[in-house]
Amino acid sequence: MTMKHPNESEGSAQGDGRCLSVSVLASGSRGNATYISDGRTAILIDAGLSGVEIQRRMARKGLDPSRLDAILVSHEHADHIHGVGVLSRRFGLTVYINDGTRQASGKALGKLYGLFPFSCGHAFTIGGLAIHPFSISHDAEDPAGFTISCNGAKIGVATDLGIVTGVVKTHLQACDILILEANHDPQMLIDGSYPWPLKQRIRGRSGHLSNDDTALLLEVLQHDRLAHVILAHLSEENNTPEKARQAVKTVLNGAGVRLHVASQAAGSSVLTLR
């Protein structure tokens, strides 16, 4: 696969391949996508919006979809794969997906430009990016979280998980940037309008992390080099950015970590580790 150089508008330092940049393009039940680049190789983790919408959001942040190299797929739910097939075909992108997720996706992906099957627990590389997928607990066939490393910097991505396992804690150690689910406020979920079976599913071992769960995870993962935490996949009905921030701020307690909340409408800004 030929590697392409990302848009220089991301920052002049990216052109030398010594920076690792990340931007959540969208996060929530209506679509998820995250951009990561080392300045030479650029990937998406999931593409759960339409291809046109992902292109629009990338352009708004000064990112060029024609310079993407690949798409990683975490699991088969529509809010993570809706635009995968069309972007793969439109821009000649290889799709990295495990066999269970591909089979569970059925016809939703359509024909792909290129396919690379991975297995959770087995690392691989895309250009200069070292990717390590790991198993998470969610109601999908073989859902994955990811760490992405380059030049000593490390990004951890874990959304759509019902419980924090030892595997999750191990893989997310020593990250410079963490993208973690903070899906719901427990009391808002209980008091909300969702039917009881859906509330049970969200609260269950294969559902979604609450703000409090995420705070407990960050207590374990916090270290001196952690620079940014992005809270992701917030429920629009059962959470608020303020509640998510407050739950986590008490744990970070002025440690110098910059806290961000990724929204469904706008995602997050482009963060760069230099």
N, C-alpha and C positions, 0 to 999 in steps of 0.2 A: 504494500500500500504506500503510495506516495504521500509524504508529509507536506503540509501546506502551512505557510506562516500566517499567524493571526493578525488582525487589524492593528496597525500601529497606533490607532487612536486610543487603545487601551492604556497606553503609557509607553514612552520611549524606551524605558528599561526592559520592557518585555521582549524587545527584538533580540536581545543577547541570550535568551533562553535561560536566564538565571533567576527569573521570578516565577512565582506560582500565583495565579489569579483565579478567583471564583466569584460567580454571581448567580444567585437564585433568580431565575427568570419568572417563575410562578410557583406557588406552593399552597396546596389546599385540595379539597375534594373535587374541585372543578378543573384541576390540571396542575401538573408538576413538571419542572424542567430546571436543571442546574448546569451552568457553563463552567468549565475548568480548563485552564491553559497554562503551559509553562513558557509561552512566548514562541514556541516552535510547533507544538502539537496542541490541538484544541478538541475537546470532546464535550458532549452533552451526557449528563446522567438523566435518563428518562426524557420523554417528549410527549407529555400528556395533553398538550393543547394542539390545535390545528397547525399544520405546517406554516400557513400564512401568519398566524398569530405569533408563533415562535420567531419567525423572521422579523416581524414588526418589533417585538420586544428586544431582540438582539440589536436591531438597528438603532433603537432608542438609546441603548447603552454604548453605542459605538462599536459593536461587535459584528463581524461579517460572517454569516452562515456559510458562504461559499468557501471559507477557509477552515471549516470544521473537518475533522478527520474520522470521527467515529461517534457512535451512540452506545452507551451502556444502559442496559435495561435491568431494573431492580426486581420487578414482578409484573404480572400480566393484567392488573386492573386498568380499566380504561383511562383513568386519570394519570396514568404513567406511560401509556403506549399509543395514545390516540394519533399522534403525529409522527411516530417512528417510521412507518413504512414510506410515507410520502417524502419525508426529508431524506431518507436513505436513497430513494430513487432520484430525487431532484438534484442532490448534491454529491452523489456517488459515495455514500458513507457506509462503511462496514458496521454492522450491528453486532455488538457483543452481548450474548444472551445465553442463559443456561438452558439445557434441554427441557427441563420441566416447565419453565416459563414459556418457552417457545411453543410447546405442545398445548399448554393451557390457553395460549393466546388465540388459538384456532386460526380463523381467516382474518383476524383484525389487523395483522401486520401487512398482509398482501405480499407481493414479491419484493425481496430485498436486494439491494445492489450487491451486498457482500454479507457473509455470516461468519462469526467466530463463536463457537460454543465454549463457554467456560464452566468450571465447576467451583462451587463455593469451597474455600479453603486452599485453592490453588492459584498462586499469583501469576500474572502475565504482564507484558508491557505493551503500551501503545506509544510509539515514538520514545520520547524521553520520560514518559509517565509510567511509574510502577504502580500497577493496580492490584489490590488484594481484596477479592470478594469474600464475604463471610456470611454465614447463615443467621437469619433473624426470625423472630416468632411473629407471624402474621397469617391471616387466613387466605393464603395464596399457595401455589403449588411448591415453589422452591424460592422464596423471597431472599434477597441479598442486600446487605449493606456493603459499603466500599470504603477503603482507604486509598488515597492517591498520594504518592510520594515523588519528589523530584528535588535533587540538589540539597538534601537535608531537611526539606520542608515537607509537612504532612497534613493532609486534609482528611477528616473523617466525616462520612455521611451515613446517618442512620435515621430514617423516617419510616413510618408504617410498621411499628413493632409494638406488640402487646406487653411484653415483659423485657427486662434487661437481664440477659443471661451472662454467664461467665465469659462466653465467647465474645459477646459484644464488648464487655469491659476490656478484655484483653486486646482486641484489635483497635479500640479507640484510644488507647494509651498514647501519650506523647504527641498528640496532634497540636499543630499550630492554629488550625481553624477547625471548629466542630459545627456541623449542621445537624441539629438534633430535633426530633419531633417534640412539640409541646401541644398536643392536640386539644385537650379539654381541661376545663376547671371541673373537678369532680361534682361540686354542688350544682353548678349550672347544668351539667349533664343530667343529674337526677331530677332537677326541677323543670327541665326543658320539655319540649313537645314531642320528642322522638318516642316511637312506640317502645315498650319495655324490651322486646327481643333485640332491637337495635342498640338500646342502651347496654344490654348485657354483652352484646358482641363487641362494642367499643371498649368496655371496661375489662373484657376478658383477656386471656393469655395470648390470644391471636388477634387482638384489636389494635388499640392505639394508646400511646403513653399520655398520661395526664401531666399537667404542669408540675405537680409534686414529684412524680416519678422522674421527670427530667432533672429537677433540682437535686434529687438524691444521686442520680447518675453523675452529675457534674461535681458533686462532692468528691467522688472517687477519681474523676478524670482531671481535675484541676491540677495544674503544675506551672512552674515559673515561665515556661515559654508559650503557654496558651495565650494567643493574641486576640482571637475573635470567636464568639459563639453566636451562631445564627439559629434562632428558634423558628421552626418550620412546621408546616402542615397544621396550622391552627384551625380549629373548627370555627366557622363563621357564626354558628348558632350557640355553641356550648363553650365559648372562650372569648376573651378579649385580649388585645396586645398588652394592655395594662396589667391584667391578671397574670399573664405569662411572664412578663418582665419582673413583676414583683416577686413571684415565686422563686425565680432564679437569682435575682439580685441579692437576696438575703444570703444565698450560698456563696456567690462570688465575693460579696462583702468588700468591695473596693480593691480587689486584687489586681487592677490594671487591665482586666479583660474587657474588650469592647463588646457590648451586647447589642444584637440586632434582632429585629423581628421581621421575617419574610412574609409578605402579604400575598394573597391570591391575585390582587390586581396589579401589583408592581414588583413583586419579588423583593430583591435586595439590591444595594449598590454593588459595584465591582470592587472587591477587596483584593489587595495585592501584597504578597509577602516578598520583601526585597532581600 
